[in-house]
Amino acid sequence: MYRVELTKQVRRFLDKKTNKFVKKVFQNFKLLSESPYRNNLDIKPIKGQRGLWRLRIGTIRFIYSIKKKQSVILILKADSRGQVYKKK
């Protein structure tokens, strides 16, 4: 089982969302922690970004990386589709 860690940006993003949505997100994170490559979640590798994956929950995308040696899933970014892929 993997441990899920959130960046500060993701925590701030979730603070602005409804409790119902946040509950759904953490249910998906729990499933993700059991297996980061689950077939029953909407997960895809990000093209051109080796080692990064995308989890879609509704209209929101979560970008994450998997650190196998530490058994950690690091959720790096969260935002709507139009914003999450933009580089800063």
Secondary structure as GFF3:
##gff-version 3
##sequence-region A 1 88
A	DSSP	beta_strand	3	6	.	.	.	ID=ss1
A	DSSP	alpha_helix	8	15	.	.	.	ID=ss2
A	DSSP	alpha_helix	19	34	.	.	.	ID=ss3
A	DSSP	beta_strand	43	45	.	.	.	ID=ss4
A	DSSP	beta_strand	52	57	.	.	.	ID=ss5
A	DSSP	beta_strand	60	67	.	.	.	ID=ss6
A	DSSP	beta_strand	72	80	.	.	.	ID=ss7
A	DSSP	alpha_helix	81	84	.	.	.	ID=ss8
###
